[in-house]
Every structure is written in C-alpha cells, then in structure tokens.
C-alpha cells in the first residue's frame, strides 16, 4: 500500500508544481501588460479632450487614443 500512496503523492506534487508554474507565467504576462500600459485601468477618463500630444499623462494613459499614439511613435522611431 505504501507504493500507491507514494505514487499518489508524486502525482499531487507534480500537479501542484504545474499549477504553480502556470500561475507564475500568467502573473508575469499580466504584469508586463500593466507595466507597458496595454491594459487600461477602470475609471480612466480623458482630461485633455483626446489631444494626446499636449497631455502630461499620455505616457502612462491606458485609453485607446494614447495607446494608439504610443504605438505609432514607437514604429517611427
């Protein structure tokens, strides 16, 4: 009976490691999206009427206009 318990214990350990690894990968990519500003936070609103070129918050804004402008600027640099 001890070999059945050991086998079950190994399987549970491998499953735990797999789940933990997947959780770590998901957290890493979620953090990357937030750091790069590709995910907008709820409650953001434009205080500059959609004119990103003169906005001080454009570099960290998550609204579509700012994201599009940053992506266009990175492509031309």
C-alpha positions in Angstrom: 0.0 0.0 0.0 2.9 2.4 0.5 3.7 2.5 -3.2 0.2 3.5 -4.0 0.4 6.4 -1.5 3.8 7.4 -2.8 2.5 7.4 -6.4 -0.5 9.4 -5.5 1.7 11.8 -3.5 4.1 12.3 -6.5 1.2 13.0 -8.8 -0.2 15.5 -6.4 3.2 17.2 -6.2 3.6 17.3 -10.0 0.1 18.7 -10.4 0.9 21.3 -7.7 4.2 22.3 -9.5 2.4 22.5 -12.8 -0.4 24.7 -11.5 2.1 26.9 -9.7 4.2 27.3 -12.9 1.1 28.3 -14.9 0.1 30.8 -12.2 3.5 32.3 -12.3 3.5 32.6 -16.1 0.1 34.2 -16.1 1.1 36.7 -13.4 4.3 37.6 -15.4 2.4 38.3 -18.6 -0.3 40.3 -16.7 2.3 42.4 -15.0 4.0 43.0 -18.4 0.7 44.2 -19.9 0.2 46.6 -17.0 3.7 47.9 -17.0 3.7 48.5 -20.7 0.4 50.3 -20.4 -1.5 48.0 -22.7 -4.3 47.4 -20.2 -6.4 50.3 -19.3 -7.5 50.6 -15.7 -11.1 51.1 -14.9 -12.2 54.6 -14.2 -9.7 56.4 -16.5 -11.1 59.3 -18.4 -9.5 61.8 -20.8 -8.8 65.2 -19.2 -7.3 66.7 -22.3 -10.3 66.1 -24.7 -8.5 63.4 -26.7 -5.4 65.6 -27.6 -2.6 63.3 -26.5 0.3 65.4 -27.9 -0.1 68.0 -25.2 -1.2 65.7 -22.4 1.1 65.1 -19.4 -0.4 61.7 -18.7 -0.1 60.3 -22.2 2.9 58.2 -21.4 1.0 56.2 -18.8 -2.5 56.5 -20.1 -4.4 53.4 -21.0 -7.1 54.9 -23.1 -7.2 53.8 -26.8 -6.1 57.2 -28.2 -3.0 57.2 -26.1 -2.2 53.6 -26.7 -2.5 54.1 -30.5 -0.3 57.3 -30.4 2.4 55.5 -28.4 2.3 52.5 -30.8 2.6 54.9 -33.8 5.5 56.8 -32.2 7.4 53.6 -31.4 7.0 52.4 -35.0 8.5 55.6 -36.4 11.5 55.9 -34.0 
